Amino acid sequence: MLHHHPAPCFIHPDAGTPMSALPPRTDPTHLSPPACSGSLMGNQFPLSRHSNPNTGKTFHMTTDKFENTNRRVFIQRSAGVGAVTALSGLPTGQAAAAEPSRKKTKVGVIGCGSVSRKYLPHLKSCPFVELVSTCDIIPQRAQQAAAQYNAPNHYPHIDKMLAGAAFDLLVDLTDMQEHYRLNKQALEAGKHVWSEKPMANDLAGGQELLDLAKKKGVRIWGAPTVVMSPQFRFMAKTLREGKLGRVAAAHASYGNAGPGWSRFFYDKNGGSMPDLGVYNLMTLTGLFGPARSIVAMLSIITPTRNISAKGRIKVEAEDNAMVLMDHGDGVISHMQCGFNYHKGGHHAATNQSHHTISIVATGGSMYLAGYDWAPHGVDLALRAQGNKMQRHVVDRPRPGTGLHGEGYSWQQGASHVAECLATGKQPEVSAEHALHVIEIMNAARESQRTGKRIDIKSRFTLPAVKGPQHRSRLKN
């Protein structure tokens, strides 16, 4: 029997008013996010052959036939495309499903450590989720999580989980170095996957996962979800409408003192970029379009770290990174991140409202207050309005929900795609976007090794977010 769910209460991005209390809007730029706030876009561009160092297999990778793209046309033309797709509620490309189910999405969670303590409450409160199982290599953690969130099954290994109680969506919250292997195993078993960042350690592995998902008729998505916040939507809409004039540059910064509870942050394929910089890279490419090329400098400031239950370890991955990106049309952005930032407060304190994203342009400037994963508002100063700084999209926490940012929270991605799987709605996140960011991080490492500017080949489309929809023009 199909389960019936009440219509979700949408949040308008420009005011803290439920959309159910507002007159209906018909223009695509006012599409609202689903209640549990994400189909995966298929490959949009020509392919070339590359080798996956993890498996030795040859695969096809999305490549760029869209050089010299006019970024403004790119943004404006594609804005309506994603909005129309979202209005239809129909998945596209890889996400095409036979018939959207109205049942709850059955979810299995693997990795019951610290991140799960944010994800599991959100999943449990989502009306489109049935929490079926938990899994962890430390069996007691899986058992405790299952008991706390009323999951009927718990397992000590992914093999037992996949062979056990049936579920639809695997939520991967394990160490970042394990994501590729576990995500691949779940896809091969016919499961949809939501992966914490990054979904793979390199571009080849990520593209292989997308190809495998397409072959198996399932979907994969990867965190983070910064493009879903009301503050991101406001910034994207402001840019799309040309209020800032011609954009020159943007800067993003995110750092902390470095985790002391696990070594995987400092092991090979760890580092501050896939843990912290990934948020800013997603935001900057979401606002200005795919990076065409990058230059980076990386270093290790603290060569050893003291890790709980491990003692002193050698740091193998960068803990200090700066990446310069060329988005085309003259727009240059810069991201810095690291594990050596002392700010006089805990990095997760969501009451911090310093500017972490800044944009400068011929007609004004715009700043994101708070982290892009926990935003508080957008400060905007326009020349046409006397350069007076005004705060927009002010954070309005929702009492009793644990959510902030007018209903947005960084851990909502799994709940969002679970809702979309259950209802057939178009997700607001794209695996191709996550893959593009993975390529940027890999290119940053190559740039540091070679001292060269590195071209970025992958492209992406944001399917439903109310910002610029990134679709390029073909060459004449």
N, C-alpha and C positions, 0 to 999 in steps of 0.2 A: 504494500500500500504506500502511496506517495504521501510524504509528510507535508503539511501546509505550514507556511511561515508567514507571519505578518509582514506587511510592507516595511522596509527599513526606513528609519528616520534619517534623512540626509542632512549634512551640515553645509550651509552656504559658506564659501570661502571668504567672503568680504564682511561677514557679520556672524555673530554667534547664534543665529536664529535657525531652528530646524527647518529644513526645506519643506516638510509637511505643513508648516504654518505659513508658507509663502505662496503667492500666486504661481501657477505653473509657468515654467520658462520653456520656450521653444527654440531659442538660439543655441547652437552646439557649444558655444563657449561657456555655457553655464551648466554643463554636465557635472553631476555630483558623484562622489565616491560611494561604493557599496557599503553596507552596514558594518561588516566585519573588518572594515579597514582599521585580484588582480588578474584570455587564451594567449598563449605564446605565439608571437609572430614568427612565421616561417622565414627561411632565408630569402632575402629580397633581391640579392645582387649576384652577378656572375661568380663562378667558383674557380679556384685554382687548387693545385695539389700540394699537400704538405705532409710531413711525416710526424707521427706522434711519438715522442721519445719514451713515453710510458709503455707503449705496446709494440712499437716498431711498425704499426700499420700505417697505410697511406689513407688520407682522408681529404675531403674537399672543404675548403675554407672560404667564407665570404670575403670577397675582395672588392676593391674600390675601382669602379669605372666612372667615377663622378668627380674627378679632379677639377679644380678651378670653379667649384660651385659657388654661386652667389648665396651667401648664408642667409640674407634677408628673404630672398625669394624662397629658399629652402624651407625657412620657418613658416612664412605666410601661406605658401601653397599647401603645405602638409597639415596645417592647423585644422582645416575642415575635414581632411581625410580621416584622421583618427577620431574626430568627433562623430562623424557619420557612422563609422564602425561601432563606436560605443553606443550610439542611439539605437542601432539595430539589435544590439545585444548578441550578435553572431560572432563566434570565433573566426579567425582567419588563418590561412597558411597552416603551420604545424598544428595549430590549436583546433582545427576543424573537428568537431565531434558529431556523431550521428544524430543524436537527439539529446538535448540537455536534460539531465535528471533533476527531479524535484526533491530527491531524497537528501538526507544529510550526507556529507562526505565523511567516510570512515578514515580516521587518521591514526597513524602510528608514529611515535616520536622516538628517535634514537639519539642518545646523548642526554643524560639527566643531570648535568652539572649546573654551573651557575646561570648560563643563558636560559636553560629550561625553566628556571624559576620565574622568568619573565614571560616566556612563551606559553607555558602550560595554563596559567590563569586566563590568559587571553583566549586561547583555544577553548577552554572549558566554558567560557562565557559566551562564545559565538553560537548562535542558534542554528548554524549550518554545519556544525561539527559534531561528530560522534567519536569520542576518544576511545580507541579500541585497545591500544597497547603502548607500553613503554619498553625501552631497551637500553642497556648500558653494560659495558664490560666489567663494571663493578656492580654485581647483581643487587646488592643492598640498595643502591641508588635507584635502580629501576623499580624495585619492589616498593620503596618508600614513595616514589613519585606516583606509581599506580594507585597506591592506597590513598594518598592525599587527594588525587584528582579523579578517583573512582573509575580508573581504567581497569577493565576486567582481566587484562593479561599483561604479563611482564616477562622479559627475556634477557638472557645474559650475552646473546650474540645475534648478529643480524641474520645469520643462517637460520636460526631457530625462529626468529621473528617473521621472516619471509615464508617459512614453512608452517607457521602457526595460524592464529586467527586472521581471517581475511580483512584487508583494509585497502583503501584507495590511494591515499596520499602519504608518502613518507616525509616527515619533517626532520631534516638532518641538522643536529645541533652539536656535532662532534668537533674535535680538533680540526683546524683548517687543512692540515696535511692529509687528513683522512677523507675529505669530502669527495674527491674524484672517485676513489675506489668504491665507497659506499653508495654514492649516487648512481654509479654505473651498475652496480649489483641490483639496486632497486629498479632501475629502468629495465634491465634485462628480465626482471621478474614481472614486468608489466605494471609497475606502480608509477603514479605521478610523483614528482619530487619537488619539495620546497627546500632549498639549501641555504643555510647561513653562509655568509661570505667568507672566502670566494667559493663558487661552486666547483672549481677545478684550480689546480696550481699553475696552469699555463694555458695559452691559447689553444694549442693542439688538443689538450685534454678536454677543454670546454667545448670546442667545436665537435669533438667526438661524441660528447654527451648529447648535444643538440641533434646530431644526426641519428644517434641511437633512439632518442625519444621519438623522432619522426618515424623511424622504421617500426617501432613498437606501437605507434598510435597513442602515445601518452605525452605528457607535457612536463617540462622542467622550468623552474624559475629560480633566481638567485637574489639574495639580499645584497644591498640594502634597499629600503623603500622610500628614500628621501623625496622622490618625485611625487609622492602622494600627499605631502603635507599642504595645508592651506597656504602656508607662507611661500612654498615653492610655486604653487599655482599663481599666486598674486605676482610674484617676481616674473614668472614666465609671461603672464598676461601683459604686464607693464612693458616688457621688452617687445612682445609681439605687436603691441599697439603703437610702438615707436615713441613713447613718451620721453624716453631718455635720449632720443636722438641717435647718433651713431656711436655704438659701443667701442671703446678703445681697449679696455683691459679689465681683468677681474682677479681677485686674490682670495684664496681660501686657506684656512689654517685650523689644524686640530692636533693636539698633543697632550700627553700626560706623562707621569713619571715612570710608566711601564708596569705591567702586572707582575706580581710576585707569587702568584698561586699556581702557575703552570709554565713549563719550559717551552711548550710548542710555539709560543710567541717569538722565541729567540732562535729556534732551530731553523735549518734550511727550509725554504719556502714559507717561513714566517716573516716577521718584521712589522714595522709600523705602517707600511703602505697597505697590506691586505687587512690589517686590523683597524686602522684609523683613517688613513688617507683615502681609502675606498669610498667613504661617505662623500668627501669633498669632490673626488673625481666624478662620482655619479651626479652630483649637483651641477658641477661646472659643465659637463658634457650634456646634461639634461637641459640646461639653460641656453647654451651656445651651439649645440650640435656636436657631432663627432670630432674628435681631434684628428687633424690631418698628419701631424708629425709632432714629436716631442723631443726635448732635451732635458736631461736630468743629472743631478749630482746626489749621490748617496754616501753615507758613511756610518761607522760604528763609533759612538761616543763612549759608551760604557761597555768595555770588552768582556766583563764577567758580571753575572747577576746571581743574587741569592734567592733561590726558589724554595718555597715551602715543601718539606719532605724530600727534597732533592739535594739541598745544599748549594754550593757555588758551582755554576755552570759557565761554559764558554758561550758567548753570543756569536752566532753564525750569520744571522740575518741583519740587514740594516736597521738601525734604530734612529736614523736621522735622514730625512728625504726632502728634496725639493724638485718639483717637476714643472717645466714650462711647456705649455701646449699652444699650438697654432690651430685655431678652429676655422680658418679661412676668412675671407673678406676683411682682413686686417685685425681680427679679434685675437688677442693673446691673453691667456689666463695662466695663473701660477698657483700651485698647491704646495704647501709645506706641512709636514707631519713628523712626529717623532715620539720616542719614549724617554725624553730627557727634559720635559717641560714642567716646570714648577709654577703653579698659578696661585698658590695661596688658598686653594680649595680643591675639593675632590672633583675630578673631571666629570663625574656623573651627576653633579649637583645641578638639577634642572632650573634652579633659580638664577643661574649665571646668565646674564643677558648681554655680554660683550659681543661686539661684531665679529663673526667668524667668516662671513662672506662679504666682500665689498666689490662693487661694480662702478666704474667711472666711464662717463660718456660725454658727448658734446652738449647734451641738454640737461644733464643732472647726474646724480649719483644715487645708488641704492645699496642698502646694507641689511644683512640678515642678523637679527638679534638672537643670541643663543646658538647652540649647535644645530647643524642642519638635521640631526636625528632627534633633537628636542628643541624646536624653534619656539621663540616667544613673540616674534613680531618682525615687521619689515619697516625700516626707516628709509624714507624717500625724500629727496630734495631735488626740486625741478627749477631750472633757470626761469621758466615761464611763470613760476609762482614765487619768485623772489628768493629762491634757494633756501626757503624755510624748511627745516627738517620736520617731518611729520611721521608718527608711528601708525602703521596699518596692520591689520590682521593680528590683533593683540591676542595672545594666548588666553583662552578661557577654559581652565581645567573643569572637567566634569566630575562633580563630587561622587565618591563611591565607586567610580569605574576604574581608577588607576590610570586613566588616560589623560593626556595633556595635548596641547596644540589643537584645541577645538575638536577633540576626538581622535587625533592622530597620535600614534605611538610607534616607535621603531620596530616593535615586535609583532606588528599586526599583519605582516606579509603572509604568513601561513594561514591565518584566519581568512584573509582576503581571498586568496586563491581557492581555499576550501569553499567559500561562498560562491565563487565563480564556477567551480566545478559542479556545484549543486544546482545552480540556477541558469547556467549558460551565459552569464554576463561576461562582458569583455574585461579582463584584468587591466590594471593601470600600470603594470610593470612588464618588462620585456627581458627575456633571457639574453637576447642579442645585445642589449644595453650592458648587462652584467658582464658578458663576454668581451665587449669593447673595453671596459674598464680593466679586465684581466690583461688584455693585450697592452694597454698603456703601462701597467705595472711591470709586465715582462720587458717592455721596451725601455722603461726607466733603468732596469738593471743592465740591459745591453748598452744603453747610453753611458752609464757609469763605467762599464768595462772598456768601451771603445773610445770614449770621448767624442762620439759622433751624434748628430741629429738623426733620429730614427723615424721612418715613415710608419704610419698606422694604417692598416689595410681594412679592418673591419668597420662596418656601419650598422646602424640600428634604427628602429622606428619605435616611438613610444605610442602604444595603441590607443590609449584613452585619456591620458593625463591632460589636464587643462593648461598645458603650457605649449611651447612650440612642438609640433609634431615633426620629427626629423626625417624627412624624405628628400633625397637629393634629386637634381635634374640630370638627365642623360646628356652627354656631350652631343653637340650638333654634328 
